[in-house]
Amino acid sequence: MTLITQLTHQDEFVGFYLLKELEVKQTNGTPPKDYFDLTLCDSSGQLSAKFWDVSITDKETFFPMDLVKVQGIAHLYRERLQIKVTKMRKAIPDDGVSVTDFIRSAPMTPIDLVHTIKRAHESIVDEEIKAIVSYCITKVEDKLIHSPAAKMHHHAYFAGLAYHMVRMLEIGEFLCKQRPFLNADFIKAGIILHDIAKPEEMVSQLGIVSEYSVQGKLIGHISMASNWITEAAIRLNIDLNSNKVLGLQHLVLSHHNLGEWGSPVQPQTPEAVALHHIDTMDAKLQMVEDALDTTPETDEWTTYIRGLENKAIYRLKI
């Protein structure tokens, strides 16, 4: 079967793919005709696709998260590879394919990722900080093993959130050794807590986000996590005005740095400054890594990366 990343301009192909996104749109012609605006994906990546002149039956047959067998042609449209679907049907049991074969996943096993996070949590020395972190982990423990970190920008795949945390913990450990003035407990706690409410913010299946939850739309993961810290302190009889609670709340509330990025305050403690840059570094480098991994090796440039000011990355070969 042809993988997404193996397709090049003018390739004609047949293969099985996951319908990650599907939207019915209309052409600009007179009269307008319905068509499917699709995103097809497999374990290697995803591509935009168009299925023209869809029928009423087609609209009653195909839905997001369906496995489909596609016959199509890959072509360049505005310098980006796109698929024109010529035939499409839903996969059947006799095809011998499973949806889990077509999803992107973190490059480490989810169980190992969660174990690493829990090990970092257990290494927190301060018992009150450790207890607050434990309370917040318990809120999403059953979802942490599979949740993505985002809908689109970075770590947007199965177990992406846990992978994001683990890579941040690696950076944080190095920084604490290099910069001893940083409080290691706050760094570990901030990394674990900064996106801990993401599983409640987004509705996802197999690492693919279909929509944002009502809480996600009305409150957001930053405010939810801050509320959980307060809730934990109350239940654990920890003074809400203590520097520990204040410091943890500030880490969460400031980690996006700017109001337009979702943070009500900017980082104003050493650990908050570090957390923001650890988060940004891991997220942006993962965007680059994912773009390179999902771009055919024959292409010098990746697609445009929205999270990097809509810039493409050049594959510099030496």
KAGIDA-V310232 format. One record per pair of residues at least 12 apart in sequence whose C-alpha atoms are under 6 Angstrom apart, sorted by the first residue. I is the first residue (numbers start at 1). J is the second residue. D is the distance in Angstrom with one decimal. If there is no record, write none. Layout:
BEGIN
i | j | d
I | J | D
I | J | D
END
This chain:
BEGIN
i | j | d
1 | 15 | 5.4
4 | 45 | 5.9
5 | 294 | 5.7
5 | 295 | 5.8
5 | 296 | 5.0
9 | 74 | 5.4
9 | 75 | 4.5
9 | 76 | 6.0
10 | 74 | 5.3
10 | 75 | 5.2
11 | 73 | 5.6
11 | 74 | 5.2
12 | 72 | 5.9
12 | 73 | 4.5
13 | 71 | 5.8
13 | 72 | 5.6
14 | 70 | 5.5
14 | 71 | 4.4
15 | 69 | 5.6
15 | 70 | 5.5
16 | 68 | 5.6
16 | 69 | 4.4
17 | 41 | 5.7
17 | 42 | 5.7
17 | 67 | 5.8
17 | 68 | 5.6
18 | 40 | 5.7
18 | 41 | 5.2
18 | 66 | 5.9
18 | 67 | 4.6
19 | 40 | 5.1
19 | 64 | 5.2
19 | 65 | 5.1
19 | 66 | 5.3
20 | 39 | 5.4
20 | 40 | 5.8
20 | 64 | 5.5
20 | 65 | 5.5
21 | 38 | 5.5
21 | 39 | 4.9
21 | 64 | 5.2
22 | 37 | 5.8
22 | 38 | 4.6
22 | 64 | 5.6
23 | 36 | 5.7
23 | 37 | 5.2
24 | 36 | 4.8
34 | 53 | 5.8
34 | 54 | 5.9
35 | 51 | 5.7
35 | 52 | 4.6
35 | 53 | 5.3
35 | 54 | 5.3
36 | 50 | 5.7
36 | 51 | 5.0
37 | 50 | 5.1
38 | 50 | 5.9
42 | 102 | 4.1
42 | 103 | 5.7
43 | 102 | 4.7
43 | 103 | 4.9
43 | 104 | 4.6
44 | 294 | 6.0
45 | 294 | 5.1
48 | 82 | 5.4
49 | 82 | 5.6
49 | 83 | 4.4
49 | 84 | 5.8
50 | 84 | 5.2
50 | 85 | 6.0
51 | 85 | 4.9
67 | 91 | 5.5
68 | 89 | 5.5
68 | 90 | 4.3
68 | 91 | 4.9
69 | 88 | 5.6
69 | 89 | 5.4
69 | 91 | 6.0
70 | 87 | 5.9
70 | 88 | 4.6
71 | 86 | 5.7
71 | 87 | 5.0
72 | 84 | 5.5
72 | 85 | 4.3
72 | 86 | 5.1
104 | 157 | 5.5
105 | 157 | 5.4
105 | 158 | 4.4
106 | 159 | 5.7
106 | 160 | 5.6
110 | 145 | 5.4
110 | 159 | 5.9
113 | 162 | 5.9
124 | 185 | 5.2
132 | 232 | 5.5
145 | 159 | 5.7
146 | 158 | 5.2
146 | 159 | 4.1
147 | 159 | 5.1
147 | 161 | 5.8
147 | 199 | 6.0
147 | 207 | 5.6
148 | 160 | 4.2
148 | 161 | 4.9
148 | 207 | 5.1
149 | 161 | 4.0
151 | 209 | 5.3
153 | 307 | 5.9
154 | 283 | 5.7
154 | 287 | 5.5
157 | 207 | 4.5
158 | 206 | 5.7
158 | 207 | 3.7
187 | 271 | 5.9
190 | 251 | 5.7
194 | 252 | 4.8
197 | 221 | 4.9
197 | 225 | 5.5
198 | 221 | 5.5
201 | 213 | 5.5
201 | 216 | 3.9
201 | 221 | 5.7
222 | 253 | 5.9
226 | 249 | 5.3
251 | 272 | 5.0
254 | 266 | 4.9
254 | 267 | 5.0
255 | 276 | 4.6
300 | 314 | 5.8
300 | 315 | 5.2
301 | 313 | 5.6
301 | 314 | 4.6
END
